[in-house]
Amino acid sequence: MTKAIRFDRPGGPEVMQWVDVDVGEPGPGEVRVHQRAVGLNYIDVYFRTGLYPLPLPNGLGMEAAGEVSAVGAGVTELKVGERVAYVARPPGAYAQERVLPADDVVRVPDGLSDEQAASVMLQGLTTQYLLRRTYRVQPGDTILLHAAAGGVGLLACQWAKALGATVIGTVSTDEKAEIARAHGCDYPVVYTRENFTKRVREITDGAGVPVVYDSIGNDTFTGSLDSLAPLGMLVSFGNASGPPPLLDSSELAARGSLFFTRPTLFTYIGKRADYVSMSTELFDVLLSGKVKTSVNQRYALSDVARAHVDLEARRTTGSTVLLPHG
């Protein structure tokens, strides 16, 4: 037997229980992973509270890293003892051991720790597809990034800067402005007292930007459209302030033949080849030092309720990992 977190009803942190589970042997096309570190993300709270419903009872957690402890029939790409990481559905990463489809895991290169890998799969691969696939940032681009001091925001600021872009980033406080600036944001805009659309036009001499990365949703949607240059793209990848308003397509035409997209990570990594190539590019940029992660909190997985309390109270910074055997 091994241990995992399970919950059988939506609710507060207290619904999560540290219980014995029988993981079993991997079937055809599957691997079993002995997990060394598990990533903590706010989406875990949404699943726990029922905002994102799951069939119950169920597990939580989207990402982890560890080593392959067994392989099922037909698995040739991975071997026992290899270090791996994943971001996968359905949730269930809050566990000491887990059986997964082999296609859901990727190798972790030497030089990258289990904690780094576990903390960066969800947010790092999101950053990768945003900057390298949805809109491919080019040297000389000026981009607008909302929530620049958030998890994806700090990775995106660094990566965009490494690509030769100028980064305008919105934040809620002066403290977050300094954090964003330290991670490569050229123009932090404190949206609680500044009109970010006006600032974008000032910074770009009226031209606007070719892309806006918007994870805020309702509160920033119209301003994001108004910040774009003709033929620009609004990338709506989150809704922290609520869903964006319904969009009349004629608004895109009137503002300069704009593009609008609502991407999701699991579409972009849906093909194994894309998942591997995206992960490789993410790991390479981390190993180069151009993009850095900060694991600032560690909790025993058995103490995950405290981790959720701290996360919801905004007492955490950077990334947080849960240690299944700690």
DORO-427406 format. One line per field, with one value per residue (C-alpha): residue in one letter; x, z, y. Coordinates in nm, 2 decimals. Example, Ala and Ser with C-alpha at 12.3 -4.5 7.8 and 13.67 -1.06 7.14 Angstrom:
// DORO-427406
ketor <- (A/S)
u <- (1.23/1.37)
w <- (0.78/0.71)
v <- (-0.45/-0.11)
This chain:
// DORO-427406
ketor <- (M/T/K/A/I/R/F/D/R/P/G/G/P/E/V/M/Q/W/V/D/V/D/V/G/E/P/G/P/G/E/V/R/V/H/Q/R/A/V/G/L/N/Y/I/D/V/Y/F/R/T/G/L/Y/P/L/P/L/P/N/G/L/G/M/E/A/A/G/E/V/S/A/V/G/A/G/V/T/E/L/K/V/G/E/R/V/A/Y/V/A/R/P/P/G/A/Y/A/Q/E/R/V/L/P/A/D/D/V/V/R/V/P/D/G/L/S/D/E/Q/A/A/S/V/M/L/Q/G/L/T/T/Q/Y/L/L/R/R/T/Y/R/V/Q/P/G/D/T/I/L/L/H/A/A/A/G/G/V/G/L/L/A/C/Q/W/A/K/A/L/G/A/T/V/I/G/T/V/S/T/D/E/K/A/E/I/A/R/A/H/G/C/D/Y/P/V/V/Y/T/R/E/N/F/T/K/R/V/R/E/I/T/D/G/A/G/V/P/V/V/Y/D/S/I/G/N/D/T/F/T/G/S/L/D/S/L/A/P/L/G/M/L/V/S/F/G/N/A/S/G/P/P/P/L/L/D/S/S/E/L/A/A/R/G/S/L/F/F/T/R/P/T/L/F/T/Y/I/G/K/R/A/D/Y/V/S/M/S/T/E/L/F/D/V/L/L/S/G/K/V/K/T/S/V/N/Q/R/Y/A/L/S/D/V/A/R/A/H/V/D/L/E/A/R/R/T/T/G/S/T/V/L/L/P/H/G)
u <- (0.00/0.10/-0.05/-0.24/-0.48/-0.84/-1.16/-1.52/-1.71/-1.63/-1.54/-1.25/-0.90/-1.03/-1.20/-0.86/-0.77/-0.43/-0.53/-0.39/-0.44/-0.36/-0.18/-0.12/0.09/0.09/-0.11/-0.03/0.10/0.13/0.41/0.41/0.59/0.75/0.69/0.95/0.78/0.43/0.33/0.07/-0.15/-0.46/-0.66/-0.63/-0.84/-1.10/-1.13/-1.14/-1.42/-1.63/-1.59/-1.45/-1.67/-1.51/-1.68/-1.62/-1.44/-1.13/-0.77/-0.62/-0.31/-0.21/0.17/0.46/0.81/0.98/1.12/0.97/0.93/0.75/0.65/0.37/0.36/0.44/0.62/0.96/1.03/1.08/1.27/1.26/1.48/1.44/1.35/1.02/0.77/0.42/0.11/-0.19/-0.56/-0.76/-0.62/-0.44/-0.08/-0.12/0.02/0.33/0.29/0.08/0.01/-0.02/-0.03/0.33/0.24/0.16/0.52/0.84/1.20/1.36/1.72/2.02/2.07/1.70/1.58/1.26/1.13/1.20/1.04/0.73/0.68/0.70/0.51/0.17/0.28/0.60/0.43/0.15/0.42/0.58/0.27/0.17/0.50/0.62/0.30/-0.02/0.16/0.53/0.71/0.98/1.28/1.17/0.80/0.64/0.38/0.12/0.10/-0.16/-0.09/0.28/0.38/0.18/0.32/0.28/0.35/0.70/0.80/0.66/0.84/1.17/1.12/0.98/1.28/1.52/1.35/1.42/1.08/0.98/0.73/0.45/0.29/0.00/0.01/-0.21/0.05/0.38/0.54/0.43/0.55/0.90/0.88/0.78/1.05/1.31/1.20/1.23/0.91/1.02/0.71/0.51/0.17/-0.02/-0.37/-0.54/-0.43/-0.32/-0.51/-0.32/-0.46/-0.34/0.00/0.03/-0.05/0.21/0.48/0.42/0.38/0.02/0.08/-0.05/0.09/0.07/-0.04/-0.21/-0.19/-0.49/-0.56/-0.78/-1.09/-1.39/-1.21/-0.95/-1.12/-1.22/-0.90/-0.70/-0.88/-0.82/-0.44/-0.39/-0.24/-0.43/-0.41/-0.31/-0.41/-0.59/-0.50/-0.75/-0.61/-0.78/-1.07/-0.95/-1.21/-1.48/-1.55/-1.50/-1.81/-1.97/-1.78/-1.95/-1.72/-1.78/-1.59/-1.28/-1.33/-1.39/-1.07/-0.85/-0.91/-0.81/-0.77/-0.91/-0.83/-0.91/-0.63/-0.59/-0.27/-0.42/-0.50/-0.15/0.01/-0.26/-0.01/0.28/0.53/0.42/0.42/0.78/0.91/0.74/0.88/1.23/1.22/1.10/1.37/1.63/1.54/1.55/1.89/2.03/1.95/1.75/1.44/1.45/1.20/1.17/1.05/0.98/0.76/0.78/0.52/0.48/0.21/0.04/0.02/-0.15/-0.44/-0.20/-0.06/-0.40/-0.48/-0.16/-0.22/-0.58/-0.46/-0.19/0.09/0.29/0.53/0.68/0.63/0.52/0.59/0.45/0.68/0.51/0.78/0.87)
w <- (0.00/-0.06/0.05/-0.14/-0.08/-0.15/-0.10/-0.12/-0.10/-0.21/0.06/0.26/0.31/0.58/0.31/0.19/0.36/0.37/0.31/0.20/-0.17/-0.38/-0.68/-0.85/-1.15/-1.47/-1.75/-2.12/-2.23/-1.87/-1.62/-1.24/-1.10/-0.76/-0.70/-0.54/-0.56/-0.65/-0.77/-0.60/-0.82/-0.76/-0.99/-0.72/-0.50/-0.77/-0.79/-0.41/-0.37/-0.65/-0.87/-1.13/-1.06/-1.04/-0.99/-0.63/-0.45/-0.63/-0.60/-0.66/-0.82/-1.19/-1.19/-1.03/-1.08/-0.97/-1.12/-1.32/-1.08/-1.32/-1.69/-1.85/-2.16/-2.48/-2.32/-2.49/-2.46/-2.08/-1.85/-1.47/-1.29/-1.54/-1.40/-1.53/-1.48/-1.60/-1.62/-1.67/-1.64/-1.44/-1.12/-0.89/-0.85/-0.47/-0.42/-0.33/-0.63/-0.94/-1.25/-1.57/-1.94/-2.06/-2.31/-2.02/-1.88/-2.02/-1.92/-1.69/-1.79/-1.56/-1.41/-1.33/-0.99/-0.91/-0.73/-1.02/-1.27/-1.05/-1.00/-1.36/-1.58/-1.57/-1.57/-1.77/-2.05/-2.05/-2.09/-2.37/-2.59/-2.53/-2.63/-2.89/-3.05/-3.00/-3.09/-3.16/-3.00/-3.21/-3.13/-3.12/-3.03/-2.75/-2.57/-2.30/-2.03/-1.75/-1.40/-1.47/-1.11/-1.11/-1.17/-1.55/-1.55/-1.40/-1.63/-1.93/-1.84/-1.83/-2.14/-2.35/-2.25/-2.35/-2.69/-2.74/-2.66/-2.46/-2.19/-2.06/-1.76/-1.54/-1.16/-0.87/-0.63/-0.62/-0.45/-0.74/-0.98/-0.84/-0.85/-1.22/-1.30/-1.14/-1.37/-1.69/-1.71/-1.87/-1.80/-1.49/-1.49/-1.16/-1.30/-0.97/-1.04/-1.40/-1.72/-1.89/-2.23/-2.22/-2.10/-2.38/-2.63/-2.47/-2.46/-2.82/-2.96/-3.03/-3.23/-2.99/-2.93/-3.16/-2.88/-2.53/-2.30/-2.07/-1.78/-1.60/-1.82/-1.75/-1.59/-1.86/-2.18/-2.34/-2.25/-2.39/-2.73/-2.72/-2.66/-2.98/-3.31/-3.63/-3.70/-3.33/-3.13/-2.79/-2.62/-2.34/-2.13/-1.79/-1.62/-1.27/-1.26/-1.42/-1.78/-2.05/-2.20/-2.51/-2.81/-3.12/-3.41/-3.57/-3.28/-3.40/-3.75/-3.61/-3.41/-3.70/-3.81/-3.48/-3.38/-3.07/-2.93/-2.61/-2.59/-2.33/-2.24/-2.29/-2.65/-2.72/-2.56/-2.70/-2.94/-2.78/-3.02/-2.93/-2.56/-2.58/-2.80/-2.58/-2.26/-2.42/-2.51/-2.16/-1.99/-2.22/-2.14/-1.76/-1.79/-1.98/-1.69/-1.90/-1.71/-1.34/-1.11/-0.74/-0.52/-0.21/0.00/0.08/0.27/0.34/0.12/0.43/0.55/0.23/0.41/0.56/0.21/0.08/0.36/0.30/-0.08/-0.04/0.21/-0.05/0.20/-0.07/-0.32/-0.63/-0.66/-0.39/-0.38/-0.18/-0.07/-0.08/0.13/0.35)
v <- (0.00/0.36/0.69/0.96/1.25/1.18/1.38/1.26/1.59/1.95/2.19/2.35/2.21/1.98/1.76/1.63/1.30/1.12/0.76/0.43/0.34/0.04/0.17/-0.17/-0.26/-0.06/-0.20/-0.20/0.14/0.26/0.34/0.37/0.68/0.70/1.06/1.29/1.63/1.75/2.09/2.31/2.52/2.74/2.51/2.25/2.47/2.51/2.13/2.09/2.35/2.21/2.52/2.28/1.96/1.62/1.28/1.19/1.04/1.16/1.29/1.63/1.77/1.82/1.79/1.60/1.46/1.14/0.83/0.54/0.24/0.00/-0.02/-0.20/-0.41/-0.22/0.07/0.11/0.48/0.48/0.26/0.18/0.43/0.72/1.06/1.19/1.47/1.53/1.75/1.54/1.49/1.38/1.52/1.28/1.40/1.43/1.08/0.89/0.66/0.69/0.49/0.69/0.64/0.65/0.92/1.15/1.17/1.32/1.27/1.52/1.62/1.61/1.96/2.01/1.90/1.71/2.01/2.24/2.00/1.94/2.31/2.42/2.17/2.34/2.71/2.65/2.47/2.73/2.99/2.79/2.76/3.13/3.27/3.01/2.88/3.08/3.40/3.35/3.64/3.79/4.01/4.37/4.30/4.49/4.28/4.33/4.07/4.09/3.95/4.00/3.91/3.58/3.23/3.23/3.61/3.59/3.30/3.49/3.81/3.64/3.43/3.71/3.93/3.65/3.64/4.01/4.15/4.46/4.36/4.58/4.41/4.49/4.44/4.53/4.69/4.87/4.56/4.34/4.60/4.56/4.18/4.19/4.44/4.22/3.94/4.13/4.34/4.67/4.87/4.75/4.92/4.94/4.90/5.00/5.36/5.37/5.32/5.03/5.10/5.46/5.35/5.10/5.37/5.60/5.34/5.24/5.59/5.52/5.20/4.94/4.60/4.29/4.06/4.08/3.78/3.81/3.57/3.82/3.81/4.03/4.33/4.37/4.24/4.56/4.74/4.45/4.48/4.86/4.80/4.60/4.72/4.64/4.26/4.21/3.90/3.88/3.56/3.50/3.21/3.27/3.44/3.55/3.83/3.62/3.52/3.78/3.94/3.79/3.91/4.05/3.96/4.29/4.44/4.27/4.42/4.77/4.77/4.67/4.31/4.17/3.80/3.64/3.30/3.10/2.84/2.56/2.37/2.03/2.10/2.21/1.90/1.67/1.51/1.32/1.48/1.83/1.75/1.62/1.91/2.17/2.02/2.00/2.37/2.45/2.25/2.39/2.75/2.67/2.50/2.80/3.02/3.26/3.17/3.09/2.93/2.99/2.71/2.92/2.69/2.32/2.11/1.75/1.61/1.48/1.85/1.96/2.13/2.38/2.44/2.52/2.75/2.95/2.95/3.09/3.35/3.46/3.38/3.20/3.35/3.19/2.81/2.56/2.19/1.91/1.63/1.29/1.12/1.42)
